[in-house]
Each structure stands twice: as structure tokens, then as C-alpha cells.
Amino acid sequence: MDEQAPHEQAPALTLGVAIYPGYGPEGSEAAITRLLEQAARHGYTEVFTSLHLPEASPAATAGLLERLAGLAGRLGLRLWADVAPPALAALGATPGDLAPLARLGLAALRVDYGYDAPAIAAMTRNPYGLDVVLNASTVTPAELDRILAAGARPERLAACHNFYPRPETGLGLDFFRHRSEELARRGIRVAAFVPSQAGRRGPLREGLPTLERHRRLPPDRAAAELRALGCVHTVLFGDPGPSPAELQGVREVWLGDGVPLRVRLHPAATAAERHILLDVVHVNRVDPAEAVLRSTASRAYAGQGAMIEPRPAEPRPRGTVTVDNAGYLRYAGELQVTLQDLPADPRVNVVAWVHPDDVPLLDLLGPGARFRFVAG
């Protein structure tokens, strides 16, 4: 038996930037305005800021928040504020009364330390539509259970991981994946940060990633890994100075249909094979193979074109993209990507090779994952 159920539609994905008012040259209102305008032009919808400002006066904090929220709102952006208990109190709000924050124009509050389960649950019951964002890096399933048991509205809950300014302190992939999948399974939207390589925040200027492995990566490649995991819904630049090229690169990865895999085409690849490779979004089977990614769409797509004639067989090292030829009978036209080194097979044509930097993405593409190929 070779059929499978269709893959369930994933939740909508969103993009965001971070701003740090008063924090270096990138924290001036002029610089923040430029960033938010650029972000809006590139399809970003979320803005993160931190308000751990116990030394600021309530009036100054409220005035700053109101100006930033007004600017974000005019651009169609939602402002999230990372608010500790002192800042909440300074703004005249309590967990049971978020009216002062709603009047300022905030869309979401990220709560970290200092709030117990009843307080967080009370925040979610606000009548203003404010979302309450948990710390995805530290909240445990037991804590989430306590929050829900205290009467939290689950549709108002989201979760956002930390970023880590100091090198060597970012999260590992296994922990990140496990924690994010736990939250996603509970219906909680998950956000995470990628660093900029163009405009990093001081004083260390070592990048603000969630995952340590992303600290030196171009942000679009970091975003591609988060996209491949399938359990992250919002990606945010942690650093405040991403370039227009970085904003666009992450947008293309995050909002495009499927995880992009860069490939080098085989010089002998035919027009029919390139058609199967490049002109369709591929979906890994929900009963995934151990040795290869199998595209569920490719055989039907191949049936629309010419027969795939055999070519001389070649070895298939990990990261090789192949199309089954007529020798494989009913499997002719099936596209696969090798997850391990495989021998030559006369029934299989090699059509491309995944870029070495993108080969690690293959291990992250799970059952039902969508992926596409980009030549060049």
C-alpha cells in the first residue's frame, strides 16, 4: 500500500523585528522609525521591545510606549512589550486590569519572572484583546497546566523564547525542539529569535539568537532551520539593525511555500526532470522513509509531462536529489532526496545536489514537511 492522508494545513507564519529605545544609536526614535517602516514594507507584522526599566519614571515610560505603539499601529504592526512586575506597576496596570496598557496601544505582553499562574490567567481574561506571551525557554508543561487550570484563555496565550547576547549560552537544538513541540502540540504559538549579521546590538555585538548554532549564520539560513522544524510560528530579529537584504532574505524563507533548499543542477538533467524538481512544492510523506525524503507530489506531477528516460546510473551521496526513471515502473517520476549515502541504481536518475550548507536541513524535515528547491 502506497497511499497516505493529506498533510494538515499549518498555522499562519509571521515575522517580527525588535527595538530597544534609547539603547545605542539604533535606539533613537529616528532609527526605530526607519526600521519599522522597512519591516512593514517587507511584510513583517510583529515588533518586540523590552521594558525592564525600573529606573524610568512612569510618565516617561508611558509616553515612550504610546509613541512607539502609535507608530507601529499606523504601519500595521503589533507591538509586544516584555514587562516585569515593576514596569507593570509603574504604568498603573495590574494583572486584573490591563486597561492602561490597552490605552497605550500594545498588542501583547511577554511575561517572564514574577507572575504566578493565577496572575497570568487573569491577564489572558482581559477584554481588550491583548495576548499574553509566556517565556518558551523556561515554561514547563506543569507550569502551563497550572496556568490553564487557573482559568487562562488558551486562545490568548502564546510563547516566545529568550535570546542570548553572550556567546556559548544559546539554546541547543534538541532542547529547543522538544520544548517548542510541546507548546505547539498544546495549541500555543511559538516565537524565536534569529540574529542579524549587519546591525548587532551592543555592548557585546555578538548577535541575539535563541539557538547558539545560529549566532554566526546568515539570518535567512537560521530562519530556514526554524522553518524546517515545523514548530515555530513567528521568527523575530533579535538584533535591532537588520539590513534591507536581511529583512527580505528572511521574508522569502519564512513566508514562501515550503523550506527552500538550494541545489546545483546536474548538467544532464532534462527539461522534464527540471520541471519536476523546480516547478512544484514538495511534501515529505507522513510515513517517512529512513533513507530518503519522498515527495508525495512528484509522481502525479511527472505524469503531466514526458516519460523519464534512464540515464547512466551514478552514486547517490547524502543530499543527492533523484527522479525515478521508467525502469521503476509505477514509481517513475518520484523525486527523492537522499538522507544517507546510497549506491547507484539504473532505475534512478541523479538530477541535482543540495548545497552543502543546506544539507543539515534535511534531518529537520519531518513527516508532512513542505520543501522546495532553488537552483543556483
C-alpha positions as a printed NumPy array, in Angstrom:
array([[  0.   ,   0.   ,   0.   ],
       [  1.443,   3.367,  -1.038],
       [ -1.241,   5.968,  -0.308],
       [ -1.358,   8.466,   2.542],
       [ -3.613,  11.113,   4.036],
       [ -3.086,  14.74 ,   3.011],
       [ -0.934,  16.891,   5.288],
       [ -2.86 ,  19.152,   7.653],
       [ -2.56 ,  22.886,   6.962],
       [ -0.035,  24.535,   9.295],
       [ -0.854,  27.703,  11.274],
       [ -0.071,  31.053,   9.673],
       [  3.539,  32.204,   9.974],
       [  4.517,  35.748,  10.954],
       [  7.67 ,  37.875,  11.076],
       [  8.93 ,  40.449,  13.536],
       [ 11.715,  42.839,  14.5  ],
       [ 12.983,  44.073,  17.875],
       [ 13.519,  47.622,  19.054],
       [ 15.389,  48.906,  22.103],
       [ 14.508,  52.572,  22.683],
       [ 17.404,  54.626,  23.984],
       [ 19.856,  51.737,  23.645],
       [ 22.676,  52.978,  21.407],
       [ 22.271,  54.688,  18.023],
       [ 19.782,  52.037,  16.897],
       [ 17.573,  53.064,  19.834],
       [ 16.865,  56.604,  18.642],
       [ 13.32 ,  57.305,  17.544],
       [ 14.59 ,  58.154,  14.062],
       [ 16.375,  54.799,  13.744],
       [ 13.376,  52.925,  15.138],
       [ 11.081,  54.687,  12.697],
       [ 13.294,  53.673,   9.761],
       [ 13.391,  50.052,  10.918],
       [  9.634,  49.799,  11.409],
       [  8.95 ,  51.377,   8.026],
       [ 11.34 ,  48.918,   6.347],
       [  9.837,  45.99 ,   8.263],
       [  6.303,  46.922,   7.218],
       [  7.368,  47.185,   3.567],
       [  8.794,  43.654,   3.76 ],
       [  5.632,  42.1  ,   5.193],
       [  6.616,  41.995,   8.871],
       [  3.772,  42.323,  11.364],
       [  5.275,  41.991,  14.881],
       [  7.521,  44.275,  16.956],
       [  9.199,  43.181,  20.192],
       [ 10.54 ,  45.554,  22.832],
       [ 11.736,  45.152,  26.419],
       [ 10.503,  47.38 ,  29.21 ],
       [ 12.651,  46.255,  32.127],
       [ 13.143,  49.914,  33.022],
       [ 12.753,  50.259,  36.795],
       [ 14.76 ,  53.468,  36.723],
       [ 12.401,  55.176,  34.254],
       [  9.549,  57.315,  35.517],
       [  6.021,  56.03 ,  34.843],
       [  5.248,  59.132,  32.772],
       [  8.341,  58.745,  30.593],
       [  7.744,  55.019,  30.107],
       [  4.08 ,  55.535,  29.247],
       [  4.856,  58.347,  26.834],
       [  7.513,  56.294,  25.056],
       [  5.256,  53.259,  24.792],
       [  2.389,  55.296,  23.447],
       [  4.546,  56.888,  20.724],
       [  6.016,  53.52 ,  19.686],
       [  2.65 ,  51.763,  19.7  ],
       [  1.129,  54.602,  17.682],
       [  3.908,  54.413,  15.101],
       [  3.61 ,  50.618,  14.91 ],
       [ -0.16 ,  50.792,  14.579],
       [ -0.001,  53.285,  11.715],
       [  2.272,  50.85 ,   9.888],
       [  0.046,  47.835,  10.571],
       [  2.444,  46.354,  13.148],
       [  1.644,  44.797,  16.541],
       [  3.834,  45.887,  19.47 ],
       [  4.801,  43.294,  22.092],
       [  6.249,  44.535,  25.391],
       [  8.4  ,  42.423,  27.704],
       [  7.02 ,  43.636,  31.055],
       [  8.271,  42.756,  34.544],
       [  6.118,  43.465,  37.628],
       [  7.822,  46.816,  38.452],
       [  7.174,  48.131,  34.935],
       [  3.578,  46.924,  35.015],
       [  3.015,  48.722,  38.307],
       [  4.781,  51.862,  37.039],
       [  2.336,  52.011,  34.145],
       [ -0.621,  51.82 ,  36.518],
       [ -1.7  ,  48.328,  35.476],
       [ -2.298,  45.109,  37.395],
       [ -2.777,  41.518,  36.164],
       [ -6.518,  42.009,  36.595],
       [ -6.624,  45.435,  34.959],
       [ -4.631,  45.925,  31.766],
       [ -6.641,  48.944,  30.644],
       [ -3.631,  51.32 ,  30.943],
       [ -1.624,  49.131,  28.565],
       [ -4.528,  48.756,  26.156],
       [ -4.904,  52.542,  26.047],
       [ -1.233,  52.813,  25.091],
       [ -1.887,  50.618,  22.053],
       [  0.018,  47.452,  22.996],
       [ -0.987,  44.208,  21.286],
       [  0.798,  41.68 ,  23.529],
       [  2.614,  41.387,  26.853],
       [  5.5  ,  38.993,  27.345],
       [  5.595,  37.869,  30.973],
       [  8.739,  36.31 ,  32.379],
       [  9.586,  36.223,  36.069],
       [  7.452,  37.491,  38.92 ],
       [  3.994,  36.309,  37.854],
       [  2.259,  33.224,  39.227],
       [ -0.304,  31.111,  37.389],
       [ -3.41 ,  32.989,  38.673],
       [ -1.884,  36.335,  37.65 ],
       [ -1.071,  35.114,  34.128],
       [ -4.519,  33.55 ,  33.804],
       [ -6.098,  36.838,  34.871],
       [ -4.124,  38.696,  32.207],
       [ -5.481,  36.416,  29.471],
       [ -9.03 ,  37.297,  30.504],
       [ -8.538,  40.975,  29.652],
       [-11.345,  42.377,  27.479],
       [ -9.001,  44.341,  25.195],
       [ -7.65 ,  41.545,  23.008],
       [ -4.127,  41.721,  24.471],
       [ -2.214,  38.471,  24.006],
       [ -0.118,  37.113,  26.88 ],
       [  3.226,  35.672,  25.787],
       [  4.981,  33.133,  28.022],
       [  8.724,  32.512,  28.129],
       [  9.013,  29.474,  25.867],
       [ 12.583,  28.789,  27.016],
       [ 11.655,  28.345,  30.682],
       [  7.958,  27.457,  30.974],
       [  7.411,  23.782,  31.755],
       [  4.401,  21.619,  30.851],
       [  3.456,  21.529,  34.551],
       [  3.523,  25.342,  34.743],
       [  1.404,  25.603,  31.606],
       [ -1.078,  23.158,  33.152],
       [ -1.301,  25.349,  36.254],
       [ -1.907,  28.456,  34.15 ],
       [ -4.699,  26.748,  32.203],
       [ -6.185,  25.285,  35.398],
       [ -6.285,  28.802,  36.855],
       [ -8.718,  29.775,  34.105],
       [ -6.456,  31.14 ,  31.361],
       [ -7.976,  31.658,  27.935],
       [ -5.792,  29.426,  25.736],
       [ -6.539,  31.412,  22.566],
       [ -4.875,  34.428,  24.212],
       [ -1.697,  32.542,  25.131],
       [  1.472,  32.476,  23.036],
       [  5.114,  31.743,  23.863],
       [  8.387,  33.389,  22.874],
       [ 11.863,  32.023,  23.502],
       [ 14.682,  34.076,  25.008],
       [ 17.615,  35.456,  23.056],
       [ 21.174,  35.103,  24.383],
       [ 23.66 ,  38.   ,  23.98 ],
       [ 26.657,  36.131,  25.416],
       [ 28.371,  33.616,  23.12 ],
       [ 28.099,  29.954,  24.162],
       [ 24.893,  30.478,  26.171],
       [ 22.234,  29.985,  23.474],
       [ 19.898,  27.013,  23.487],
       [ 20.778,  23.67 ,  21.942],
       [ 18.71 ,  22.309,  19.091],
       [ 17.363,  19.236,  20.898],
       [ 16.092,  21.158,  23.927],
       [ 14.652,  23.896,  21.726],
       [ 12.847,  21.43 ,  19.501],
       [ 11.453,  19.412,  22.395],
       [ 10.175,  22.463,  24.294],
       [  8.734,  24.124,  21.165],
       [  6.978,  20.949,  20.031],
       [  5.437,  20.52 ,  23.489],
       [  3.968,  24.018,  23.3  ],
       [  2.851,  23.701,  19.68 ],
       [  1.069,  20.422,  20.462],
       [ -0.903,  22.295,  23.125],
       [ -2.029,  24.855,  20.565],
       [  0.394,  27.553,  21.755],
       [  2.024,  29.661,  19.04 ],
       [  5.816,  29.746,  19.418],
       [  8.224,  32.571,  18.546],
       [ 12.033,  32.566,  18.416],
       [ 14.83 ,  34.982,  17.569],
       [ 17.466,  34.982,  14.831],
       [ 20.483,  37.329,  14.832],
       [ 21.445,  39.974,  12.327],
       [ 24.953,  39.897,  10.901],
       [ 24.613,  43.524,   9.738],
       [ 23.381,  45.516,  12.728],
       [ 24.027,  43.918,  16.102],
       [ 23.074,  45.291,  19.496],
       [ 25.728,  46.493,  21.911],
       [ 27.559,  46.267,  24.142],
       [ 28.795,  42.801,  23.103],
       [ 27.586,  42.901,  19.477],
       [ 27.733,  39.114,  19.338],
       [ 24.226,  38.651,  17.992],
       [ 20.92 ,  37.961,  19.74 ],
       [ 19.889,  34.426,  18.698],
       [ 17.764,  31.895,  20.514],
       [ 19.845,  28.956,  19.234],
       [ 23.6  ,  29.082,  19.772],
       [ 24.206,  27.399,  16.417],
       [ 22.633,  30.44 ,  14.71 ],
       [ 24.969,  33.068,  16.171],
       [ 27.25 ,  33.239,  13.108],
       [ 24.756,  32.135,  10.464],
       [ 23.162,  34.432,   7.899],
       [ 19.677,  35.107,   9.262],
       [ 17.908,  33.531,   6.292],
       [ 19.718,  30.231,   6.93 ],
       [ 18.855,  30.42 ,  10.645],
       [ 15.232,  31.065,   9.676],
       [ 15.333,  28.1  ,   7.289],
       [ 16.276,  25.809,  10.193],
       [ 13.433,  27.148,  12.328],
       [ 11.06 ,  26.735,   9.379],
       [ 12.191,  23.153,   8.82 ],
       [ 11.467,  22.232,  12.445],
       [  7.795,  22.962,  11.869],
       [  7.067,  24.02 ,  15.471],
       [  7.872,  27.753,  15.3  ],
       [  5.231,  30.195,  14.096],
       [  6.92 ,  33.591,  14.46 ],
       [ 10.549,  34.462,  13.762],
       [ 11.903,  37.747,  15.095],
       [ 15.187,  39.529,  14.551],
       [ 16.733,  39.855,  17.998],
       [ 19.202,  42.499,  16.841],
       [ 17.892,  46.   ,  16.088],
       [ 19.763,  46.713,  12.855],
       [ 18.923,  44.124,  10.18 ],
       [ 19.72 ,  45.3  ,   6.677],
       [ 17.038,  45.505,   3.977],
       [ 18.672,  42.47 ,   2.335],
       [ 18.414,  40.502,   5.595],
       [ 14.785,  41.521,   6.056],
       [ 13.999,  40.384,   2.526],
       [ 16.002,  37.157,   2.802],
       [ 14.22 ,  36.053,   5.962],
       [ 10.871,  37.028,   4.464],
       [ 11.465,  34.842,   1.409],
       [ 12.33 ,  31.878,   3.637],
       [  9.576,  32.371,   6.202],
       [  6.625,  33.363,   4.046],
       [  7.485,  31.278,   0.97 ],
       [  5.678,  27.991,   0.443],
       [  7.953,  25.32 ,   1.908],
       [ 11.519,  25.196,   3.238],
       [ 13.904,  26.375,   0.496],
       [ 16.761,  24.01 ,  -0.372],
       [ 19.446,  25.418,  -2.641],
       [ 20.624,  22.943,  -5.28 ],
       [ 23.213,  22.568,  -8.013],
       [ 21.596,  21.056, -11.1  ],
       [ 23.067,  18.009, -12.807],
       [ 24.361,  19.139, -16.225],
       [ 22.445,  16.282, -17.894],
       [ 19.121,  16.992, -16.172],
       [ 16.354,  17.106, -18.764],
       [ 13.6  ,  19.691, -19.078],
       [ 11.131,  17.141, -17.692],
       [ 13.333,  16.489, -14.664],
       [ 13.873,  20.203, -14.007],
       [ 10.11 ,  20.629, -14.26 ],
       [  9.552,  18.052, -11.505],
       [ 12.377,  19.496,  -9.415],
       [ 11.718,  23.227,  -9.594],
       [  8.08 ,  23.794, -10.524],
       [  6.349,  22.152,  -7.565],
       [  6.316,  22.451,  -3.783],
       [  7.235,  19.031,  -2.442],
       [  5.753,  17.379,   0.643],
       [  7.564,  14.651,   2.565],
       [  5.395,  11.612,   3.169],
       [  3.652,  11.365,   6.52 ],
       [  5.115,   7.838,   6.768],
       [  8.703,   8.999,   6.166],
       [ 11.382,   6.698,   4.829],
       [ 14.607,   6.141,   6.74 ],
       [ 16.978,   6.624,   3.8  ],
       [ 15.3  ,   9.36 ,   1.716],
       [ 12.806,  12.189,   1.677],
       [  9.973,  11.161,  -0.674],
       [  7.943,  13.803,  -2.456],
       [  4.234,  12.989,  -2.424],
       [  3.503,  15.315,  -5.355],
       [  6.212,  14.386,  -7.815],
       [  4.805,  11.226,  -9.425],
       [  1.457,  12.826, -10.27 ],
       [  3.281,  15.938, -11.473],
       [  5.576,  13.819, -13.645],
       [  2.556,  12.211, -15.266],
       [  1.709,  15.535, -16.879],
       [  4.941,  15.556, -18.915],
       [  7.285,  13.351, -20.909],
       [  8.432,   9.898, -19.783],
       [ 11.605,   9.957, -17.661],
       [ 14.156,   8.032, -19.714],
       [ 17.055,   6.277, -17.945],
       [ 20.494,   7.86 , -17.861],
       [ 23.786,   6.309, -16.722],
       [ 23.487,   5.389, -13.049],
       [ 25.559,   7.352, -10.5  ],
       [ 26.276,   7.028,  -6.767],
       [ 23.882,   8.948,  -4.529],
       [ 25.731,  10.526,  -1.576],
       [ 23.707,  12.208,   1.165],
       [ 21.986,  15.306,  -0.231],
       [ 21.537,  13.923,  -3.771],
       [ 18.214,  14.725,  -5.461],
       [ 16.934,  11.98 ,  -7.752],
       [ 13.973,  11.193, -10.001],
       [ 12.954,   7.598, -10.649],
       [ 13.045,   6.774, -14.36 ],
       [ 10.861,   4.476, -16.466],
       [ 12.747,   1.451, -15.139],
       [ 10.945,   1.886, -11.8  ],
       [  7.554,   1.332, -13.479],
       [  4.747,   2.796, -11.325],
       [  7.286,   4.811,  -9.31 ],
       [  8.546,   6.653, -12.416],
       [  8.76 ,  10.377, -11.732],
       [  9.083,  10.103,  -7.939],
       [ 11.501,  12.67 ,  -6.564],
       [ 13.66 ,  11.771,  -3.586],
       [ 16.451,  13.388,  -1.565],
       [ 18.955,  11.015,  -0.015],
       [ 19.436,  11.187,   3.754],
       [ 22.367,   8.759,   3.643],
       [ 24.876,   7.584,   1.073],
       [ 23.218,   5.203,  -1.384],
       [ 24.676,   3.24 ,  -4.307],
       [ 23.993,   3.816,  -7.996],
       [ 20.733,   2.369,  -9.287],
       [ 19.955,   2.152, -13.029],
       [ 16.3  ,   2.887, -12.258],
       [ 17.163,   6.252, -10.63 ],
       [ 18.419,   9.438, -12.336],
       [ 20.515,  11.938, -10.399],
       [ 19.145,  15.427, -11.125],
       [ 20.745,  17.747,  -8.533],
       [ 22.739,  18.049,  -5.303],
       [ 21.665,  20.03 ,  -2.24 ],
       [ 24.04 ,  22.852,  -1.308],
       [ 26.398,  21.608,   1.467],
       [ 25.238,  24.371,   3.826],
       [ 21.621,  23.246,   3.397],
       [ 22.219,  19.517,   3.84 ],
       [ 21.688,  19.769,   7.658],
       [ 18.136,  20.956,   6.95 ],
       [ 17.294,  17.523,   5.58 ],
       [ 17.382,  15.977,   9.062],
       [ 14.872,  18.554,  10.312],
       [ 12.216,  17.925,   7.637],
       [  9.781,  15.62 ,   9.366],
       [  6.602,  13.858,   8.246],
       [  4.477,  16.074,   6.032],
       [  7.11 ,  18.833,   5.814],
       [  6.889,  21.082,   2.749],
       [ 10.065,  21.914,   0.85 ],
       [ 11.088,  23.47 ,  -2.446],
       [ 14.25 ,  23.711,  -4.498],
       [ 16.082,  26.856,  -5.54 ],
       [ 18.609,  26.451,  -8.361],
       [ 21.896,  28.326,  -8.402]])
